[in-house]
Amino acid sequence: MSYLKITWKKSYIGRTQKQRRIIRSLGLRRLNHSVVHRNSPTIQGMVQKTIHLLEVVELSEEQAALEAGETR
C-alpha cells in the first residue's frame, strides 16, 4: 500500500469555503504543515480539489513509517 505526504504550501485566503474545509479535513493546520495519509480514492479526490494549494509526494510503506516517527 502506498501513502501520500501532503504539505500545505499556499494560503487559502480568497478561496471557497469548500476548499477551506477540505484543507482542514486533511488535517492541515498551518502553512508548510505536512500530514501522511493512505492513498485512497477519498484522499485523492480531496487532493484533486485543492492541488493548487498543496504539494503531494507519494511514499512507500517504509518511508511513511519513518515520516510518522519523525513527527512524534
Phi, psi and omega per residue, in radians:
M1 nan 2.427 3.122
S2 -1.753 2.846 -3.132
Y3 -2.219 2.819 3.081
L4 -2.106 2.273 2.984
K5 -1.716 2.051 -3.060
I6 -1.951 2.186 3.135
T7 -2.108 2.294 3.127
W8 -1.441 2.022 -3.027
K9 -1.930 -0.502 -3.107
K10 -2.155 2.526 -3.122
S11 -1.131 2.640 3.088
Y12 -1.714 0.268 3.061
I13 -1.079 2.258 -3.135
G14 1.497 0.021 3.121
R15 -1.635 2.939 -3.112
T16 -1.250 2.776 3.114
Q17 -1.078 -0.593 3.126
K18 -1.093 -0.762 3.127
Q19 -1.165 -0.638 3.085
R20 -1.089 -0.747 3.132
R21 -1.158 -0.621 3.120
I22 -1.128 -0.779 3.117
I23 -1.015 -0.800 -3.136
R24 -1.158 -0.692 -3.110
S25 -1.245 -0.361 3.020
L26 -1.293 -0.215 3.120
G27 1.668 0.202 -3.124
L28 -1.511 2.249 -3.032
R29 -1.872 -0.526 -3.087
R30 -2.675 2.896 3.115
L31 -1.026 2.535 -3.123
N32 1.147 0.245 3.041
H33 -1.487 2.429 -3.121
S34 -2.077 2.563 3.032
V35 -2.358 2.742 3.097
V36 -2.045 2.216 3.116
H37 -2.231 2.656 2.988
R38 -1.145 2.527 3.135
N39 -1.347 1.816 -3.131
S40 -2.320 2.824 3.118
P41 -1.008 -0.616 3.139
T42 -1.130 -0.846 3.140
I43 -1.154 -0.707 3.118
Q44 -1.049 -0.708 3.108
G45 -1.130 -0.713 3.118
M46 -1.141 -0.708 3.129
V47 -1.145 -0.733 -3.139
Q48 -1.050 -0.626 -3.130
K49 -1.252 -0.400 -3.066
T50 -2.241 0.396 -3.050
I51 -1.026 -0.503 -3.136
H52 -1.232 -0.207 3.127
L53 -1.855 -0.151 -2.964
L54 -2.101 2.836 2.929
E55 -2.119 2.234 -3.045
V56 -2.142 2.293 3.102
V57 -2.239 2.314 3.101
E58 -1.481 2.338 -3.115
L59 -2.086 2.638 2.992
S60 -1.412 3.054 -3.115
E61 -1.126 -0.679 -3.141
E62 -1.167 -0.748 3.129
Q63 -1.122 -0.670 3.132
A64 -1.129 -0.665 3.110
A65 -1.137 -0.700 3.083
L66 -1.116 -0.759 3.119
E67 -1.063 -0.744 -3.128
A68 -1.167 -0.616 3.119
G69 -1.204 -0.569 -3.138
E70 -1.220 -0.557 -3.077
T71 -1.428 -0.240 -3.108
R72 -1.725 nan nan
